[in-house]
Amino acid sequence: MAYQGQTIENPFTGQSLHFLTTARQTGGTALVLQSSWRGQGSEPAPHYHPAQEELFEVLQGQLTVRLDGELRHLRAGEQLRIRPGQVHSMWNEVDERATARWTTRPALRTEDLLETVFSLAQAGLVKADGAPGLLQAAVLLPAYDQEFRLARPPRWVQRVVFGLLRPLARLIGLKATYSAGQPWTEKVAAVKA
């Protein structure tokens, strides 16, 4: 469970998250993070949040954003509001580290999703781009369907593929939620890819 002042890092992507205000503190109305991206990052998978709005305020450096297919560059002092359902990706393509204040409304289960993905990365149980492998995604993404959806492939393809793979993933012990320090890494490591 996330707590105020906690910092987690994804060593594959170089992104770190510092929890400023947790969902528990706001009664679920918001999650406020300070996110930092190392320089020369690559574009993550386009995605959207069906029931959440995000607000980013760049505090340092520059962020590159692809929002509904349009490329934008946000610099220190600039803000960007992303409405529910807007397809986007965000990364830092320049040399200097970038930092932003990131607010998600409502919080839903975003903390659990972030802790799980970052815990998998810290254990080295993700692909080179920092994303979970296909079997892990088959249990992870449907569990956080209100918080995060991939923009591609089409949703019906994702449902079919994940639906077929989910029983196998569960059979070998994969779960939708992990946190650092749990004795799960050996089992997940066996099916990393």
Buried (B, 14 or more C-beta within 10 A) or exposed (E): EBEEEBEBBBBBBBBBBBBBBBBBBBEBEBBBBBBBBBBEBEBBEBBBBEEBBBBBBBBEBBBBBBBEEEEEEBEBEBEBEBEEEBBBBBBBBBEEBBBBBBBBBBBBBBBBBBBBBBBBBBBEBBBEEBBBBBBBBBBBBBBBEBBBBBBEEEEEEBEEBBEEBBEEBBEEEBBBBBBEEEEBBEEBEEBBE
